[in-house]
Amino acid sequence: MLVHPQFDPIAISVGPLSVRWYGLMYLVAFILFIVLGRAHARRRPELGWTAEQIDDLLFYGVFGVILGGRLGEVLFYQPAYYFSHPAEILAVWKGGMSFHGGFLGVLVAMALYGRKTGRGFWQVTDFIAPLVPTGLAAGRIGNFINGELWGRPADPSLPWAMIFPQVDNIPRHPSQIYQAELEGLCLFVLLWWFAAKPRPARAVSAVFLMGYGSLRFIAEFFRNPDPGIFSGLGLGLSTAQWLCVPMVLLGAGLLWHAGRSQPTSRA
């Protein structure tokens, strides 16, 4: 069976300066956002997005991801620890970012951007939805390189079952790769195709919510569950799965509402 390579967490080191793989994956995610955003704007010129506006979107999004992701980790997953060690809340270089917290942070950031520029909230989120999944894939690859967020025990006969020596000698699912493929590449293909044509306002955002929520829910069955404030609610679901449920329900409601919209609301 496979054994995790135990990569050096530092990707590049020049004198006293070093760049970690996880930080490098964030950089890759931001570059992909810019490249795909400009490509999306070119294929849908009627939406009226410029390269400069896409750069501004990224600026707002970065703050939303970092602040929301960190607060989500503190409030959703390890509140007892961080409230006992408040100084650690700011130590983002030690890791600990929640997608659901980052997602909420991005929503706030996009609302602020829309208010500043006069664009509607759904006009902004419908545009950025297809640009997000590749960044999620990059983040999961960073998790794999770091050997963190490993999977649940797997059947040793599974060809890609992997031992993570830093954990134990039990073969496990490389769930980071599963997530990179599901909520990263698969979701990207779906949204890139869906957003290629005019859709009712909210529709693209709704598909993102339903798609991510469903695919993350599935992936969690293969990932070692993280402790969190909802982990004891029963049904054998993890905190992340409970957080995905409202995403799917909200997405379904938005898609239904979008389908009832008048053609003039399409963008």
Phi, psi and chi 1 to 4 in degrees:
 res  aa     phi    psi   chi1   chi2   chi3   chi4
   1 MET       -  169.2   65.8 -171.0   65.6      -
   2 LEU   -81.3  153.8  -56.7  176.6      -      -
   3 VAL  -126.5  132.8  177.4      -      -      -
   4 HIS   -58.0  132.8 -173.9  -92.4      -      -
   5 PRO   -66.2  -12.2  -20.1   32.6      -      -
   6 GLN    57.8   58.2  -59.3  -73.5  -81.1      -
   7 PHE   -60.8  150.2  -62.8   99.1      -      -
   8 ASP   -68.2  124.2 -174.5  -23.3      -      -
   9 PRO   -63.5  -17.2   22.7  -33.6      -      -
  10 ILE   -93.1  118.2  -63.0  177.5      -      -
  11 ALA   -81.1  -44.3      -      -      -      -
  12 ILE  -135.8  134.8  -56.3  171.0      -      -
  13 SER  -135.3  123.0 -178.2      -      -      -
  14 VAL  -129.0  104.8  179.7      -      -      -
  15 GLY    60.5 -130.2      -      -      -      -
  16 PRO   -79.3   -7.4   29.7  -35.1      -      -
  17 LEU   -94.8  139.2  -58.6  177.6      -      -
  18 SER  -141.7  147.4   60.8      -      -      -
  19 VAL  -119.4  123.7  178.0      -      -      -
  20 ARG   -85.1  154.0  -67.2  179.9  174.3  -91.3
  21 TRP   -57.7  -40.1  -80.1  108.0      -      -
  22 TYR   -65.2  -40.5 -162.0   66.9      -      -
  23 GLY   -65.5  -36.0      -      -      -      -
  24 LEU   -65.4  -36.1 -165.9   58.4      -      -
  25 MET   -67.4  -34.0  -70.0  -59.5  103.1      -
  26 TYR   -62.6  -41.9  -94.4   85.3      -      -
  27 LEU   -62.8  -42.6  178.2   59.6      -      -
  28 VAL   -59.4  -43.2  169.1      -      -      -
  29 ALA   -61.1  -42.1      -      -      -      -
  30 PHE   -68.8  -38.4  -62.5  149.4      -      -
  31 ILE   -64.9  -42.8  -67.9  173.8      -      -
  32 LEU   -62.0  -36.9  -72.7  171.8      -      -
  33 PHE   -60.2  -45.6 -177.6   93.6      -      -
  34 ILE   -65.5  -47.7  -68.1  -66.5      -      -
  35 VAL   -62.8  -49.1  171.7      -      -      -
  36 LEU   -69.7  -34.9  -67.5  172.8      -      -
  37 GLY   -61.7  -42.8      -      -      -      -
  38 ARG   -69.5  -36.3  -65.9 -177.7  179.4 -175.6
  39 ALA   -65.5  -40.7      -      -      -      -
  40 HIS   -65.3  -39.6 -171.0   33.4      -      -
  41 ALA   -65.9  -35.2      -      -      -      -
  42 ARG   -70.3  -37.5  -73.9 -165.3  -61.3  -89.1
  43 ARG   -81.1  -16.9   70.8  173.4 -176.9  168.5
  44 ARG  -126.3   62.8  -62.8  -70.6  -49.2  -78.7
  45 PRO   -60.9  -23.5   23.3  -34.6      -      -
  46 GLU   -66.1  -16.3   73.5  -83.0   12.7      -
  47 LEU   -75.1  -20.5  -61.8  178.8      -      -
  48 GLY    76.6   32.2      -      -      -      -
  49 TRP   -97.4  134.3  -71.7   91.8      -      -
  50 THR  -104.7  165.3   66.2      -      -      -
  51 ALA   -60.8  -39.3      -      -      -      -
  52 GLU   -64.7  -39.8  -67.6   74.5   16.8      -
  53 GLN   -67.2  -35.7  -69.4  171.0  -25.5      -
  54 ILE   -66.4  -38.8  -66.1  169.7      -      -
  55 ASP   -61.2  -41.7  -67.7  -16.0      -      -
  56 ASP   -64.6  -39.8  -71.8  -17.5      -      -
  57 LEU   -57.4  -44.9  -89.9  177.4      -      -
  58 LEU   -61.7  -42.5  177.2   60.9      -      -
  59 PHE   -57.8  -47.7  178.5   78.8      -      -
  60 TYR   -65.2  -42.1  -83.7   77.0      -      -
  61 GLY   -63.5  -37.9      -      -      -      -
  62 VAL   -59.3  -46.3  167.0      -      -      -
  63 PHE   -64.1  -40.0  -79.6   97.1      -      -
  64 GLY   -63.0  -43.2      -      -      -      -
  65 VAL   -63.6  -48.1  165.7      -      -      -
  66 ILE   -69.0  -50.6  -65.7  175.3      -      -
  67 LEU   -68.5  -46.5  -64.9  178.1      -      -
  68 GLY   -67.2  -41.7      -      -      -      -
  69 GLY   -61.8  -41.2      -      -      -      -
  70 ARG   -69.6  -44.0 -170.6   57.5  171.4  175.8
  71 LEU   -64.6  -35.4  -72.8  176.4      -      -
  72 GLY   -63.6  -41.5      -      -      -      -
  73 GLU   -61.7  -41.7  177.6   70.9   14.7      -
  74 VAL   -67.4  -46.6  171.0      -      -      -
  75 LEU   -85.5  -35.7  -62.1  176.5      -      -
  76 PHE   -89.7  -33.1  -63.8  152.5      -      -
  77 TYR  -114.5  -40.1  -69.8   96.3      -      -
  78 GLN  -135.7   50.4  -58.5 -171.7   67.3      -
  79 PRO   -62.2  -39.9   22.4  -34.0      -      -
  80 ALA   -61.6  -44.1      -      -      -      -
  81 TYR   -65.7  -49.1  172.7   80.3      -      -
  82 TYR   -71.7  -31.1  -76.2  109.9      -      -
  83 PHE   -71.5  -23.5  -69.9  158.8      -      -
  84 SER   -84.7  -21.8  -61.2      -      -      -
  85 HIS  -130.5   67.6  -54.5   80.9      -      -
  86 PRO   -58.8  -28.7   19.7  -32.0      -      -
  87 ALA   -64.5  -24.9      -      -      -      -
  88 GLU   -73.4  -16.2  -68.8  -70.8  -50.7      -
  89 ILE   -59.8  -36.0  -65.8  176.3      -      -
  90 LEU   -85.2   -7.1  -60.0  178.2      -      -
  91 ALA   -83.1   63.6      -      -      -      -
  92 VAL   -66.5  -22.1  -65.5      -      -      -
  93 TRP   -69.1  -13.2   56.5   88.7      -      -
  94 LYS   -87.4   -0.7  -66.9 -175.8  178.2 -179.5
  95 GLY    93.9  174.1      -      -      -      -
  96 GLY   104.1   81.2      -      -      -      -
  97 MET  -134.1  131.9  -60.9  -73.7  -77.8      -
  98 SER   -99.4  130.7  159.1      -      -      -
  99 PHE   -61.8  -46.7  164.3   80.6      -      -
 100 HIS   -63.9  -35.6  -67.2   91.2      -      -
 101 GLY   -67.8  -43.4      -      -      -      -
 102 GLY   -62.6  -36.3      -      -      -      -
 103 PHE   -62.1  -46.1  172.1   71.9      -      -
 104 LEU   -64.4  -38.0  -66.5  174.8      -      -
 105 GLY   -63.0  -40.0      -      -      -      -
 106 VAL   -66.4  -38.8  167.6      -      -      -
 107 LEU   -60.5  -42.9  -69.1 -175.8      -      -
 108 VAL   -63.4  -44.4  172.3      -      -      -
 109 ALA   -61.7  -41.0      -      -      -      -
 110 MET   -68.9  -33.8  -65.9  -56.6   99.9      -
 111 ALA   -64.6  -40.7      -      -      -      -
 112 LEU   -66.5  -40.3  -67.6  174.4      -      -
 113 TYR   -64.3  -45.1  175.9   84.2      -      -
 114 GLY   -61.0  -40.0      -      -      -      -
 115 ARG   -65.9  -38.7 -177.7  174.9 -178.6  179.6
 116 LYS   -68.3  -38.1  175.7 -175.0  175.9 -178.7
 117 THR   -98.0   -7.4   60.4      -      -      -
 118 GLY    83.1    9.6      -      -      -      -
 119 ARG   -89.4  146.6  -71.2 -177.3  179.4  -92.3
 120 GLY   -68.6  152.2      -      -      -      -
 121 PHE   -57.1  -47.1  175.4   75.7      -      -
 122 TRP   -70.6  -28.5  -62.0  114.1      -      -
 123 GLN   -63.0  -37.9 -174.6 -178.8    5.1      -
 124 VAL   -73.5  -49.4  176.3      -      -      -
 125 THR   -68.7  -33.2   58.9      -      -      -
 126 ASP   -64.2  -33.0  -77.1  -10.5      -      -
 127 PHE   -74.2  -41.2 -179.5   78.2      -      -
 128 ILE   -83.2  -18.8   68.6  166.9      -      -
 129 ALA   -52.6  -44.9      -      -      -      -
 130 PRO   -71.6  -12.5  -14.9   29.3      -      -
 131 LEU   -90.7  -10.1  -43.8 -179.0      -      -
 132 VAL   -83.3  -42.1  173.2      -      -      -
 133 PRO   -56.8  -36.7  -27.4   37.1      -      -
 134 THR   -65.1  -32.2   53.2      -      -      -
 135 GLY   -67.1  -37.5      -      -      -      -
 136 LEU   -63.7  -40.2  -60.7  178.9      -      -
 137 ALA   -62.4  -42.9      -      -      -      -
 138 ALA   -61.7  -41.1      -      -      -      -
 139 GLY   -62.6  -40.4      -      -      -      -
 140 ARG   -68.4  -34.8  -66.4  -50.5  177.2 -166.7
 141 ILE   -64.4  -37.9  -67.4  172.8      -      -
 142 GLY   -61.6  -40.1      -      -      -      -
 143 ASN   -60.4  -41.4  -66.7  145.6      -      -
 144 PHE   -65.9  -44.5  178.2   76.5      -      -
 145 ILE   -60.0  -40.1  -68.2  173.4      -      -
 146 ASN   -74.7  -12.0  -75.6  -13.4      -      -
 147 GLY    67.9   34.0      -      -      -      -
 148 GLU  -116.8  166.1   59.7 -169.4    5.1      -
 149 LEU    54.8   47.2  -53.5 -177.7      -      -
 150 TRP   -70.4  171.0   49.2   82.4      -      -
 151 GLY   -89.9  178.0      -      -      -      -
 152 ARG   -75.5  163.2  -59.4  176.1 -169.2 -114.4
 153 PRO   -55.8  140.3  -28.4   36.7      -      -
 154 ALA  -120.8  161.3      -      -      -      -
 155 ASP   -62.3  125.3 -173.2  -28.1      -      -
 156 PRO   -57.5  -21.9  -23.6   33.8      -      -
 157 SER   -78.5  -10.0   64.8      -      -      -
 158 LEU   -64.5  122.6 -171.4   69.8      -      -
 159 PRO   -55.6  -32.1  -23.7   33.1      -      -
 160 TRP  -105.6   13.6   53.5   84.1      -      -
 161 ALA   -58.5  139.7      -      -      -      -
 162 MET  -133.2  138.7  179.3  172.3  -71.1      -
 163 ILE   -92.5  130.8  -69.4  175.9      -      -
 164 PHE  -104.9   97.1  -69.1   81.8      -      -
 165 PRO   -56.6  -27.2  -23.4   34.3      -      -
 166 GLN   -72.7  -10.8   70.9  -85.6   27.9      -
 167 VAL  -104.6  -63.3 -175.8      -      -      -
 168 ASP  -169.9 -168.3   49.6   34.9      -      -
 169 ASN  -105.5   22.7  -69.0  -41.8      -      -
 170 ILE   -90.9  130.5  -62.0  174.5      -      -
 171 PRO   -64.7  135.0   20.8  -31.2      -      -
 172 ARG  -132.5  162.4  -64.4  176.7  175.9  -84.4
 173 HIS   -73.0  132.4  -69.6  -78.7      -      -
 174 PRO   -77.2   71.5   28.8  -33.7      -      -
 175 SER   -63.4  -23.5   57.5      -      -      -
 176 GLN   -61.4  -39.0  -49.5   96.9  -36.6      -
 177 ILE   -70.8  -39.2  -57.2  -59.5      -      -
 178 TYR   -56.2  -46.3  -64.0  177.0      -      -
 179 GLN   -67.9  -37.7  -70.6 -171.4 -102.0      -
 180 ALA   -60.4  -37.1      -      -      -      -
 181 GLU   -78.5  -39.7  -66.9  174.2  -12.6      -
 182 LEU   -78.7  -68.0  -70.9  173.1      -      -
 183 GLU   -79.6   -6.6   64.7 -155.4   47.1      -
 184 GLY   -99.2  -82.6      -      -      -      -
 185 LEU   -68.6  -46.7  -61.7 -178.4      -      -
 186 CYS   -63.0  -44.4  -70.1      -      -      -
 187 LEU   -66.1  -36.4 -174.9   58.0      -      -
 188 PHE   -61.6  -48.0  167.2   71.7      -      -
 189 VAL   -58.8  -44.4  170.8      -      -      -
 190 LEU   -61.2  -49.7  170.6   63.4      -      -
 191 LEU   -72.1  -36.7  -73.4  167.5      -      -
 192 TRP   -63.6  -38.1 -167.1 -106.5      -      -
 193 TRP   -70.8  -45.8  163.7   79.1      -      -
 194 PHE   -65.2  -36.3 -172.2   75.8      -      -
 195 ALA   -85.2    0.8      -      -      -      -
 196 ALA   -71.4  -23.1      -      -      -      -
 197 LYS  -117.9  158.7  -62.3  178.7  179.6  179.5
 198 PRO   -58.8  133.1  -25.9   35.9      -      -
 199 ARG  -130.0  158.3  -54.5  -71.0 -179.0 -178.6
 200 PRO   -59.7  149.5  -20.9   32.2      -      -
 201 ALA   -54.0  138.6      -      -      -      -
 202 ARG    87.2  -18.9  -53.3  178.7 -175.6   85.5
 203 ALA   -63.9  -46.2      -      -      -      -
 204 VAL   -65.8  -41.1  179.8      -      -      -
 205 SER   -62.0  -38.9  -60.7      -      -      -
 206 ALA   -64.0  -42.8      -      -      -      -
 207 VAL   -64.8  -37.2  171.1      -      -      -
 208 PHE   -60.9  -48.7  174.2   86.6      -      -
 209 LEU   -59.5  -47.5  -72.3  169.6      -      -
 210 MET   -67.5  -42.3  -64.5  174.8   64.0      -
 211 GLY   -66.5  -50.3      -      -      -      -
 212 TYR   -63.9  -47.1  178.2   86.7      -      -
 213 GLY   -57.9  -42.4      -      -      -      -
 214 SER   -69.6  -46.4  -60.0      -      -      -
 215 LEU   -69.1  -38.5  -66.3  171.6      -      -
 216 ARG   -67.4  -38.3  175.4   66.1 -175.9  -87.2
 217 PHE   -58.0  -44.4 -168.2   93.9      -      -
 218 ILE   -65.9  -45.9  -66.7  169.7      -      -
 219 ALA   -61.2  -30.7      -      -      -      -
 220 GLU   -64.7  -21.3  -78.2  -70.7  -42.8      -
 221 PHE   -69.6  -16.9  -74.1  114.6      -      -
 222 PHE  -107.5   -8.4  -59.0   95.1      -      -
 223 ARG  -100.1  139.3  172.1  174.5  163.3  171.7
 224 ASN   -60.8  119.8 -162.4   55.5      -      -
 225 PRO   -65.2  138.5   24.3  -33.5      -      -
 226 ASP   -83.8  145.5  -61.0  -49.5      -      -
 227 PRO   -66.6  151.3   26.0  -34.8      -      -
 228 GLY  -173.3  175.8      -      -      -      -
 229 ILE   -70.3  -17.7   58.8  174.6      -      -
 230 PHE  -107.9    6.0  -58.8  132.1      -      -
 231 SER   -68.8  -16.2   56.8      -      -      -
 232 GLY  -102.2   14.7      -      -      -      -
 233 LEU   -77.8  -11.3  -69.3 -176.7      -      -
 234 GLY   101.3 -175.1      -      -      -      -
 235 LEU    65.0    7.6  -59.1 -179.9      -      -
 236 GLY    70.6   18.5      -      -      -      -
 237 LEU   -93.4  147.9  -58.4 -177.6      -      -
 238 SER   -84.2  169.2   66.9      -      -      -
 239 THR   -58.2  -42.9  -69.3      -      -      -
 240 ALA   -61.4  -38.9      -      -      -      -
 241 GLN   -66.1  -40.5  -74.0  174.9  -48.1      -
 242 TRP   -63.2  -36.4  -78.5  112.6      -      -
 243 LEU   -71.1  -23.7  -69.5  171.5      -      -
 244 CYS   -77.2  -26.9  -74.9      -      -      -
 245 VAL   -57.5  -51.6  170.4      -      -      -
 246 PRO   -64.7  -27.5   18.5  -30.5      -      -
 247 MET   -63.3  -46.3  -69.0 -175.5   69.8      -
 248 VAL   -65.2  -44.6  174.1      -      -      -
 249 LEU   -64.4  -43.2  -65.1  177.4      -      -
 250 LEU   -64.3  -41.4  177.0   59.4      -      -
 251 GLY   -62.1  -42.7      -      -      -      -
 252 ALA   -62.4  -42.0      -      -      -      -
 253 GLY   -64.2  -41.6      -      -      -      -
 254 LEU   -66.1  -39.4  -73.0  174.4      -      -
 255 LEU   -66.5  -39.4 -169.2   60.7      -      -
 256 TRP   -62.7  -44.4  175.9   81.4      -      -
 257 HIS   -65.8  -39.2 -170.2  -85.5      -      -
 258 ALA   -63.7  -36.9      -      -      -      -
 259 GLY   -65.5  -22.3      -      -      -      -
 260 ARG   -91.4   -1.9  -66.9  170.4   57.7   85.8
 261 SER   -70.5  155.8  -60.1      -      -      -
 262 GLN   -75.5  152.4  -63.5  -62.2  -40.4      -
 263 PRO   -54.6  -29.3  -26.6   34.3      -      -
 264 THR   -68.0  -14.6   52.9      -      -      -
 265 SER   -86.3   -3.9   68.6      -      -      -
 266 ARG   -73.0  143.8  -64.6  176.8 -176.8  -91.0
 267 ALA  -144.7      -      -      -      -      -
